[in-house]
Amino acid sequence: MPSYLSPGVYVEEVSSGSKPIEGVGTAICAFVGFAGQGPVNEPVLVTNWTQFSQTFGEFVEGSYLAHSVYGYFLNGGGAAYVVRLPDVEPDVAAQHATAQLSAAGSTKRTALTVRTLTAGQDGNALGVEVSQAADGTFRLTVKRGSRPVESHDAVTLSPGPRNIADVLRRDSRLIEVQQFEPALAPAAGEVRLSGGTGSDDPTSLNPEVFIGSAADRTGLAGLEAVDEITMLAIPDLMACHRRGLVDEDGVKAVQLAMIAHCELMGDRVAVLDTPHGLSAQKVQGWRVDTTGYDSKYAAMYWPWLNVLDPVSGKPSLLPPSGHVAGVWARSDDTRGVHKAPANEVVRGALSLELALTRGEHDRLNPIGVNCIRAFPGQGIRVWGARTLSSDPEWRYLNVRRLFNFVEKSILQGTSWVVFEPNDPKLWDSVKRTITMFLRGVWRDGALFGQTPAEAFYVKCDEENNPADSRDQGLLVVEIGIAAVKPAEFVVFRISQFADGASLDE
């Protein structure tokens, strides 16, 4: 109590003790994969595509991370944490493809030798064409087959700002100068590169690269230190599987680690992809026989999406997890986390890897494979909203995510209770605070019931806080909520109606 020493009127601001509970964010996805630049094994927050490209670079051949993050923001994602994995070591047996360019006027002398920037057989598909100009300059055009892909102008091979070695080092994404003869210009003509062997990829990749360690803050395990995350996607797991770097057992090991991570944290859901090139029957086998996952903290989506590859300008297949995470975020923003993130258009999808039939969907939906379907005049839509749980109570994805939202909001909004006197005054205050929050959730349409009493209850009194419990320093609050389930099966019962008959008869 303050001390009053002189007569007068005093005004005091008195805290009520309890504080309102604010809803936490529900749509922040964590991506783990490979990028061309940026910090390694460090979760970095990005809120738009520009931030991602400035930090991690843009699209990298053989990686789906950038494409998936782009699809996430395109579909409504607002923020994401990105973990760049360390670059994998190439196969030491791989060789670079090379080409020797003869000197102008002498086929016996080599003016220039170029080689591919990366080792492997892919370099054998390249060629270089030299065309001379009257002023002594020449143009070196790099071709893939018969199609030009790069063009570079340079003077003779002597030192200077337009030296061909410096020009290629600065501008080329495909080749570099291996050696040259000073002052000799290459002869006009085209030469194919050859000698590329092996691959610039490693023969295998340890799944532990993805899983990492919580103690060392590496891989997906390092995400335990980030509380805001609500979704987890690793599209590059399927990139490595498609390239033969990770086998099926490796894929299963990483996805099991994703599920274990989400179950451990209790506030996030894993968005799982299926391998590339599976038919509906093979997806069923993958889901039931190969993996057999059973978790209320994971959801699986199929088939892959055809999206426009900004590098090649052609359609390219991509696992759907990044785009789906964006759909979750968009649905949360427009309707709320209680709305099943389904019957929503997938932005940026040109087509599907496989158009499934109703019969195939009938076999996949009950086992928890959320299918993506194309409908005439309605675009490509997510057409499933189930978890991988065998428990009917946790069958629907929106129920799991609604509980995550409620639990985390109450957890963060009642931290003021710790070390307060554990008495009836505190019990009433806690009950009132949680009741006010849940009433708001009910008004938003997230809870089932025509009245708050039908939708939820909060119990915090002497019955569930007896003396022995208080002696242990425990405050127990029992909360029950009735979540709204989605109308997954809409049935119209239609019968013939006799002419002239009345419904009142």
Rosetta blueprint (number, residue, H / E / L):
1 M L
2 P L
3 S L
4 Y L
5 L L
6 S L
7 P L
8 G L
9 V L
10 Y L
11 V L
12 E L
13 E L
14 V L
15 S L
16 S L
17 G L
18 S L
19 K L
20 P L
21 I L
22 E L
23 G L
24 V L
25 G L
26 T L
27 A L
28 I L
29 C E
30 A E
31 F E
32 V E
33 G E
34 F L
35 A L
36 G L
37 Q L
38 G L
39 P L
40 V E
41 N L
42 E L
43 P L
44 V E
45 L E
46 V E
47 T L
48 N L
49 W H
50 T H
51 Q H
52 F H
53 S H
54 Q H
55 T H
56 F H
57 G L
58 E L
59 F L
60 V L
61 E L
62 G L
63 S L
64 Y L
65 L H
66 A H
67 H H
68 S H
69 V H
70 Y H
71 G H
72 Y H
73 F H
74 L H
75 N L
76 G L
77 G L
78 G L
79 A L
80 A E
81 Y E
82 V E
83 V E
84 R E
85 L L
86 P L
87 D L
88 V L
89 E L
90 P L
91 D L
92 V L
93 A L
94 A L
95 Q E
96 H L
97 A L
98 T E
99 A E
100 Q E
101 L E
102 S E
103 A E
104 A L
105 G L
106 S E
107 T E
108 K E
109 R E
110 T E
111 A E
112 L E
113 T E
114 V E
115 R E
116 T E
117 L L
118 T L
119 A L
120 G L
121 Q H
122 D H
123 G H
124 N H
125 A H
126 L E
127 G E
128 V E
129 E E
130 V E
131 S E
132 Q E
133 A L
134 A L
135 D L
136 G L
137 T L
138 F E
139 R E
140 L E
141 T E
142 V E
143 K E
144 R E
145 G L
146 S L
147 R E
148 P E
149 V E
150 E E
151 S E
152 H E
153 D E
154 A E
155 V L
156 T L
157 L L
158 S L
159 P L
160 G L
161 P L
162 R L
163 N L
164 I H
165 A H
166 D H
167 V H
168 L H
169 R H
170 R H
171 D H
172 S L
173 R L
174 L L
175 I E
176 E E
177 V E
178 Q E
179 Q E
180 F E
181 E L
182 P L
183 A L
184 L L
185 A L
186 P E
187 A L
188 A L
189 G E
190 E E
191 V E
192 R E
193 L L
194 S E
195 G L
196 G L
197 T E
198 G L
199 S L
200 D L
201 D L
202 P L
203 T L
204 S L
205 L L
206 N L
207 P L
208 E H
209 V H
210 F H
211 I H
212 G L
213 S L
214 A L
215 A L
216 D L
217 R L
218 T L
219 G L
220 L H
221 A H
222 G H
223 L H
224 E H
225 A H
226 V L
227 D L
228 E L
229 I L
230 T L
231 M E
232 L E
233 A E
234 I L
235 P L
236 D H
237 L H
238 M H
239 A H
240 C H
241 H H
242 R H
243 R L
244 G L
245 L L
246 V L
247 D L
248 E H
249 D H
250 G H
251 V H
252 K H
253 A H
254 V H
255 Q H
256 L H
257 A H
258 M H
259 I H
260 A H
261 H H
262 C H
263 E H
264 L H
265 M H
266 G L
267 D L
268 R L
269 V E
270 A E
271 V E
272 L E
273 D E
274 T L
275 P L
276 H L
277 G L
278 L L
279 S L
280 A H
281 Q H
282 K H
283 V H
284 Q H
285 G H
286 W H
287 R H
288 V H
289 D H
290 T H
291 T H
292 G L
293 Y L
294 D L
295 S E
296 K L
297 Y L
298 A E
299 A E
300 M E
301 Y E
302 W E
303 P L
304 W L
305 L E
306 N E
307 V E
308 L E
309 D L
310 P L
311 V L
312 S L
313 G L
314 K L
315 P E
316 S E
317 L E
318 L E
319 P L
320 P L
321 S H
322 G H
323 H H
324 V H
325 A H
326 G H
327 V H
328 W H
329 A H
330 R H
331 S H
332 D H
333 D H
334 T H
335 R L
336 G L
337 V L
338 H L
339 K L
340 A L
341 P L
342 A L
343 N L
344 E E
345 V E
346 V L
347 R L
348 G L
349 A L
350 L L
351 S E
352 L E
353 E L
354 L L
355 A L
356 L L
357 T L
358 R H
359 G H
360 E H
361 H H
362 D H
363 R H
364 L H
365 N H
366 P H
367 I H
368 G L
369 V E
370 N E
371 C E
372 I E
373 R E
374 A E
375 F E
376 P L
377 G L
378 Q L
379 G E
380 I E
381 R E
382 V E
383 W L
384 G L
385 A L
386 R E
387 T L
388 L E
389 S L
390 S L
391 D L
392 P H
393 E H
394 W H
395 R L
396 Y E
397 L H
398 N H
399 V H
400 R H
401 R H
402 L H
403 F H
404 N H
405 F H
406 V H
407 E H
408 K H
409 S H
410 I H
411 L H
412 Q H
413 G H
414 T L
415 S H
416 W H
417 V H
418 V L
419 F L
420 E L
421 P L
422 N L
423 D L
424 P H
425 K H
426 L H
427 W H
428 D H
429 S H
430 V H
431 K H
432 R H
433 T H
434 I H
435 T H
436 M H
437 F H
438 L H
439 R H
440 G H
441 V H
442 W H
443 R H
444 D L
445 G L
446 A L
447 L E
448 F L
449 G L
450 Q L
451 T L
452 P H
453 A H
454 E H
455 A H
456 F E
457 Y E
458 V E
459 K E
460 C L
461 D L
462 E L
463 E L
464 N L
465 N L
466 P L
467 A H
468 D H
469 S H
470 R H
471 D H
472 Q L
473 G L
474 L L
475 L L
476 V L
477 V L
478 E E
479 I E
480 G E
481 I E
482 A L
483 A E
484 V L
485 K L
486 P L
487 A L
488 E L
489 F L
490 V L
491 V L
492 F L
493 R L
494 I L
495 S L
496 Q L
497 F L
498 A L
499 D L
500 G L
501 A L
502 S L
503 L L
504 D L
505 E L
